[in-house]
Amino acid sequence: MRKPKILILLIIATALLPLASFSQIFTIGPTISWNFGNKQCKASGGLEFGIIGIPIKYNEYSGGVLSLELGLDFEKNRNRFYTEIRFTQYAANKMGLPILFGISAGPVLEWGKDCKTAIGIQTSAYGWLTLGASFRYRYVNGKSSYGPGMFLKLPFTFMRIDPGG
């Protein structure tokens, strides 16, 4: 990877990671996707880290959450790092558990043996409780790919210690 690409990646991460200071809830989990493009289907697997962020109220009865996902995606002979800003809406099912669904978009950095290092964009639509499904569109280096995916999200939090006692 050339130095300008590393610099761009560091700028993106540095600009987006301060969202973590707004959150007390995080998610982490594996992903699997089927990528259709160029008359081929290639599977990829990865890991996503989510920062559940800023609640948004747009009327008195419902709202959503703006959050950030950081992900690594590994496909044969190519890898990706991506960040997506996510708008997540929630609804309760019959058991009272929250079902989350929404849309997201953000930059993706792709590199590997069979492609040039390039920056592109990807968007996703998704729904999940703990196990989820998504549909993703990606445009990198003049080529489009799309396809379904599955993921597992495990929520966690860091205990904050009050130094004042």
N, C-alpha and C positions, 0 to 999 in steps of 0.2 A: 504494500500500500504506500502511495506517495505521501510526502509530508503535508501538502495542502489538504488532502482528504482527512488526515488525522486531525488537523487544525479545525476543519469544519465540524467534525464529529465532537471535538472538545467544546467548541462554541455552542453547539446545540445542547449538549448535556449540561453545560454550565448555566445556560439560560433557562432550562426547564426544571432542573432539580430543586431549586428553591421552593417549588410547590410542596415539597415534603414538609416544610415547616407549618403548613396549613392543615396537615392531616394527622390523625391519630390512628387511622385504619389503613392497612396495607394488604396487598394480596400477592401471592406467588404461586406459580404452578406451571406444569408442562403443557405444550400445545402440539397438535398435529394438524397439518393442512395438506390439501390436494390442490396443486397449482396447475391450472389449465392455461396453455398458451403455446403459440407456434406449433399447433397440431399435436401437442404432447401433454401428458399428465405426469407430473413428478410430485412425489410425496416429500414433505419436509417436516421436521420436528424442531421444537425449540423450548424456550423458557421465557415466561413473561413475569415482570414485576410491576405491580400496580400501586399507585399512590391515590387513594380515594380522597378527593379533595373538597372543593368548595361547594356547599349546598346552594342551590338556586331556587328561589321561589318566584314563579311567574304569575301566580294567582293565589288566592287564599286557600285553595283546596289541594293543589298539587304542585310539585316541584321536581327538581332533578338534582343531579350531582355532576359537577365538572371534575374530571380526574385525569390522570396521566398514566400511560402504560409505556414501559420500556421493555423491549423484547429482543431476543436473539433467535434467529431462524436458521436452521442448518439443512441444506439440500445437497445432494451429491454434487460435488465440484463447485458449489457456491454457497456463500453465507450472507446473512443480512443482519443489520442492527437497525431497529426502528423505534420511533417514539410516536405515540398517538395521543392527541387530546381527545378525551371521551366525554360525551354527554350521555349520562345514564338516567333513565327514568325507572321508577320502581312501582310495583303493584303487589298486593298480597294474594296468595293462592288460597284454596279452601282450608288449608291447615294453618293459615296465618303467616307462612314463611314469605319473605320478600322475593319476588322474581324480578330480576334486573334486565333491562333491555335498552338498546340505544345505538348510537352511531359514533364513529370516530374517524379521525384523519390525521396524517402527519408525515414527516419525512422518513425515508428509508435509505440506508447506505448499503450497497450490494458490492461484494467482491468475491473473487474465486478464480479457479483454474480456467473455466470456460467462459469468463465474461470480464469485461473491463470494470475497474472500480468506478462506480457511478452513484449519484444521488438521485432519488426519485421521490414519488409520493405513493402512499397507499391509504385506502379507506376501508372501513369495515362496518358491517351491521351485525349485531350480536344479541344473544339472550342467554341468561344464566342464573342459576341458583348457586350451586357449587360446581356442578358439571355444566358446561355450556357449549353452544354452537355458534359459529360465525360464518359470514360470507365476506370474502375480501377481494378487493380489486387493487392491483399494483401496477404502476407505470414507472419503469426504470430503463434508462438507456435506449429509449425509443421503442420499447416493447411492452406490451400489456399482458398481464396474466390475471386470472380470477379463479375463485374456487371456494369450496366449503372447508370448514375446519372444525375441530373440537378442542376443548381445553378444560382444565381443572383449575379452579381458583381456591386457594386456601387462605382465608383471612387471618391476620394477626395484628398485634399492636405492640408497641414498646411501652413498658411501664415508665411513666415520668415520675421522677423523684423530686419532691418539693424541698429545696435546700433550706427553706425557712422553718421547717419542722412540722 
